[in-house]
Amino acid sequence: MTDTDFESSPDAYTVKLESFEGPLDLLIHLIRTNEVNIYDIPIALITEQYLSLITLMQELNLDVAGEFLVMAATLIHIKSRMLLPRPDPSQEDLGPEEDPRDALVRRLLEHQKYKAAAELLHDRETLRSAQFMRPDARVADAAGDDYEPELEVDLFSLLAAFKGVLERANRRPLMVLPPEQISIEGRMQQLLDRLSERDACGFEDLFADGDGSRPFMIVTFLALLEMIRLKLIRVFQSGGFGPIRVYKRARPADAPRPIGDPQER
């Protein structure tokens, strides 16, 4: 690396969430992950998980927009209303009370309709099939009809998987080792070298070759996000809850430039 090359640290690296999804998408992700009824959201559980992911996003220096924090306040408010005693329904002068979750449910259902319509108009699957061959095509041919195809992973699924990696690391015995200081760019090169040696790597396996420290894992995760942004890798998951796998890809000519590149616009 020359003196003019840009080298980032986790504190200097910010992921813009504009190209990802918003707070309603995060809520829908949590509802699907927990396999709960959208009309009967367990608000205490969903609020706890939402706040946990928001805290992780802030620790990772992700550009958490104000709307994520507004939704956090909304969830806390709904949770507090759910804890209040309900009026006695036997009192005739009191009409039926609206469930505190109803307004949120209406927003989620409307958002889902909007997303579905947008996907139909954009015809994403046709666009994808014209751009790349699914990495599991050869496996599917060998496995037959019972094989469950891989789906591309979104940011929130990656965050949830990374949160699991951190939690499992915290349960392991603490090892006192000299901290490994590496830039995001340096970690990206290590990951690319490893991915060049095989067809794909398991997501969790990419965190196992360092000192096991939280800073190292954060640098690894930010390096993966940057590699996704630069279109150097694709990340897929079998079904909704299967293992996540990372595939190296040939970088297209129109891919974004690295952060700090003097030609970046």
N, C-alpha and C positions, 0 to 999 in steps of 0.2 A: 504494500500500500504506500503510495507516495504522499508527500506532505500536503498536496492539494486535494487529496481524496477526502470525502466527507465521512466522518465516523460518528455514529450516534450512540448515545447511552439511553437507557429506559426513561430517564427523567426528561431527556430532550426530544423523545419520540412521542408524537401524538397521533392516534388513529382517528381520522374523521369518520363519524358514523353516518354521514349524509348518504353514502352509497350503500349502507346496510339498511336496517329496519328501525321502526320506532317503538314506543312503549306498548302500543296495542299488540304489535307483533310479538313482543316479549311475553305479554300476558297469554296470548294464544299458544305460544310455544310451551309455557308452563302448564297450561290447562291440558294440552295434548300429552305432554310428558307424564303428568300425573294421572292421565286417563280419567278425568272427572267430567261431570255434566256441566256444560257451559251455563245452563239455567239454574244450577245449584252449586255455585263456586264455593269451595271451602276457603273463605276469605282469609282466615288466620294463616293457613298453610301457604297459600299463594302469595300473601303479603310478605311473609318471612323469606320465601325463596326469591321473590322479586328484589327485596332490599339487600339480600345477600349478594345477588348478581350485580346490583348497582354499586355496592361497596367494592366488589372485585373490579368492575369496570373503572372505577375511580382510582383504585390502586395501580391499575395498569396504565393510567394516564390516558384512557380513552376519552374522547371528546364527548362527554355525556351532556347532551342538550338539555335545556331547561325543561322540556316536555317530559323527560324521564323523571325528573325530580317532582314535577307537578303530579304525575301519576302516582308516585310514591306517597305524596301527601294525600291524594284522593283515596288510595287503598287504606292508609292509616285511619282516615276519617270514616270510611265505610266500616272498618273493623271496630272502631269505637262505638259506632251506632248499633252494630250487631250485638254488642255487649250490654246495651241498655235494656232494661226490662220492657217488654212489650205491653201495650195497653190491653185491658181485659176485653176480649171480643164480645162478651155478653152485654156490654153496655151499648144500648141501642143508639145513643146519641153520637157514637163514634163510628165513622165510616171505616172501610177497610184500609189499613195502613200499607203503604208501598214498601216493598222489600228494599232495604238500602242498596242492594246490589243491582236492582232493576235497570237503572240508568246506565251502569257500566255494561251490563249484558247487552242492552240495545246498541251501545257504541261498538262492542265487539262483533255483534252480528252484522251491523252495517259495514264495518271494516272488512269483514270476511267477504261480503258480497262485492265490495269495491275491488278487492284484490283478485277475486275470481274473474270479474269482468275484465280487469286490466290484463290478466294472464291470457285470457281468450283473445283479446285484441292483439296482443303482442306476439302470441303464438310462439312462446319460448322454446317449446320442445322442437319445433321445426328448425328454429334458429340454431339450437344446440347441435342437432344432428348434422347440420351443414358445416359446423365448425370443428367438431372433433369426434373421434371414435370413443365410445365408452370404454374405460380402462378394464372393465370386467367382461368384455365381449368374449374373449377366448375362454374364460372360466365358465361363462354361461353356456357356450357351445358344448363344453365337455360335461357340464353338470346336468344339462337337459332342462325340462320344463319346471322342475321343482326348485331350481335356483332362484333366489330372491335378488333382483338387480340392485345395484348400489345407487344411492341418490346423493346429489351434491349437498354438502353440509353448509348450514347457514351460521352466522356469527354466534347466535345464542346457543346453538348446539355445541359449538367449539368452546364457548365460555363455560358451559355446564360441564363438559368433559375435562377442561383444564381445572375447574374447581375441584372435581373428583381427584385429579392427579395431586393437587396441593393437599387435600384432606388425607389421602393415603400416605403422602410423604410425612405429614405431621405425626402419623401414628408409628412411624419407624423410629428406632433408637437414634438419638442424636449422635452424629459423628463429627468430631472436631477436626476439620481439615482447613488448610489455607484456602481462603475464598478465591474462586476462579473469576477473574475480571476479564470479560470479553465484550466487545461491542456487538450491537445487533448485526452489523455487516459481517463481522467475523463469524458469528454464530450462523448466519445465513449460508456462508460458504461451507462451513462444516456440514450443515444439513444437506446442502446440494451434493457435496461429495458422497455423503452416505446414501442419498437417494439414487445416485448414479451407479451404485453397486448392485442394485436390485430393482425389480419392477415397482415395488411399493414398500412402505414401512407402516407399522402400526403407530397411531398417534401417540399413545402412551410410551412406546419404545423410544421415541425421540427425546424424552426427558430423562432417560435412564443412564446416559453416558457422561454425565457431568458430576459435580460434587454433591448433588442432591439438595443444594441450598435453594431457598425461595428466590433470591435474586437471579440465580442461574435459570431457574424454571421460568421466571417472568421474561428474561431476555429471550429464551427459546420460544415462548409463546408469541412475543412481539415479532420475532424474526419470521415465524410462520405467517402471521398476519401480513407482514410486509411482502413476503414471497407470494401470497395470494393476490395482493394488490398489484404486484408487478407481473402477475400471470406466469410465474415460474413453476407453480404447483397447482394441483387440484386436490380437494379433500372430499372423500366420499364415505358414506355409511350404508351398511346393509340394513334395509328396512328402517324402522323408526328408532330402534334401540340396540342395533348391532354394533360391532367394533368399527371405529373410525380408522380409515387408511388414507395415507398421503401418497400422491403420485407426482413424480416430476413430469413436466411438460415442456415442449419446445416453446420458447417465448415468442409470441407473435410480434410483427413489426410495429403494430400500433399500441403496444403495451405501455403503461405509464413509466415514467423515469424514476430512478431511485430518489429518495428524499435527500435534498441537499445538492442534487445534480445541478451544475450551473446552467444547464439547458432546460431544467424543469420549468414548466409554465403553470 
